[in-house]
């Protein structure tokens, strides 16, 4: 199983980026998939996930600005109205099973998002 994230880059405050994560060796259907991020010197933070029943969770700080979507092999994170505090390395994570509290998980390599003022 491999997860490949892409779409990171540098953007100015208020700009948008779209991250994608593509799976090989597994399908997202029936599993939970989400995004974590980690800023330099900070703890890793769960940003959002969509579970196998298509229920979606967002951390409060991104509600109304970020949107997660998925199809069978790709999950996307549309990030709008970006702020400097969104600067981080973003990781896609798949958890086996319908719900986010699944024990077995796969991580993709991170993609860096930098938001500058």
C-alpha positions in Angstrom: 0.0 0.0 0.0 1.3 3.4 -0.9 -0.2 6.9 -0.5 1.3 9.7 -2.6 0.5 13.2 -1.7 1.0 16.2 -4.0 -0.1 19.8 -4.5 1.8 21.6 -1.8 3.6 24.8 -2.5 3.9 28.4 -1.6 1.0 30.8 -1.7 0.2 34.2 -0.3 -2.3 34.9 2.4 -5.8 34.5 1.1 -4.7 32.2 -1.6 -5.8 28.6 -2.4 -4.1 25.3 -2.8 -5.5 21.9 -3.6 -3.8 18.8 -2.2 -4.3 15.4 -3.6 -3.5 12.0 -2.2 -3.5 8.9 -4.4 -3.6 5.4 -3.2 -2.0 2.3 -4.8 -2.6 -1.1 -3.5 -5.8 -0.2 -1.7 -9.1 1.6 -2.4 -10.4 4.4 -0.2 -13.9 3.0 -0.5 -15.0 1.6 2.8 -12.1 3.2 4.7 -11.5 6.4 6.5 -9.0 8.9 4.9 -7.8 12.2 6.3 -5.1 14.8 6.5 -2.8 15.7 9.4 -0.4 18.6 9.4 2.7 19.4 11.4 4.1 22.9 11.6 7.8 23.4 12.5 8.2 23.1 16.3 4.6 22.1 16.8 2.7 19.0 17.5 1.0 17.1 14.7 -2.6 18.1 14.2 -5.6 16.3 12.7 -7.0 18.7 10.1 -9.9 16.7 8.6 -11.1 13.3 7.7 -13.9 11.6 5.8 -14.9 8.2 7.0 -16.2 5.2 5.1 -19.8 6.4 5.5 -18.8 9.8 4.1 -19.1 11.6 7.4 -16.7 14.5 7.5 -14.8 16.1 10.4 -12.8 19.4 10.4 -10.7 20.9 13.0 -12.3 24.2 14.0 -9.5 26.3 12.6 -10.2 25.2 9.0 -14.0 25.0 9.0 -15.4 27.0 6.2 -12.1 27.3 4.5 -11.0 23.7 3.7 -13.0 21.0 2.0 -12.2 17.3 1.8 -13.5 15.1 -1.0 -12.7 11.6 -2.2 -13.3 9.1 -4.9 -12.2 5.5 -5.0 -8.4 6.2 -5.2 -7.9 9.9 -4.6 -8.7 12.2 -1.7 -8.4 15.9 -2.2 -8.1 18.8 0.2 -9.2 22.1 -1.2 -7.7 24.9 0.9 -9.0 28.4 0.5 -8.4 31.6 2.3 -5.1 30.4 3.5 -3.5 31.9 6.6 0.1 31.9 7.7 -0.9 29.5 10.5 -1.8 26.9 7.9 1.9 26.6 7.0 2.9 23.0 7.7 3.7 19.7 6.1 0.5 17.9 5.3 0.2 14.2 5.4 -2.6 12.0 4.1 -3.5 9.0 6.3 -5.7 6.0 5.5 -7.3 4.1 8.4 -8.6 0.6 7.6 -12.3 0.3 8.3 -15.3 2.6 8.1 -14.4 4.8 11.0 -11.5 7.1 12.0 -10.7 5.2 15.1 -9.4 2.2 13.1 -6.2 0.7 14.4 -4.4 0.0 11.2 -3.2 3.0 9.3 -1.1 4.0 6.3 0.7 7.3 5.9 1.8 9.1 2.9 4.9 11.3 2.6 4.2 14.8 3.5 3.7 17.7 1.2 4.8 21.2 2.3 2.4 24.1 2.3 3.8 27.6 3.0 1.6 30.6 3.3 3.3 34.0 3.4 2.1 37.4 4.1 
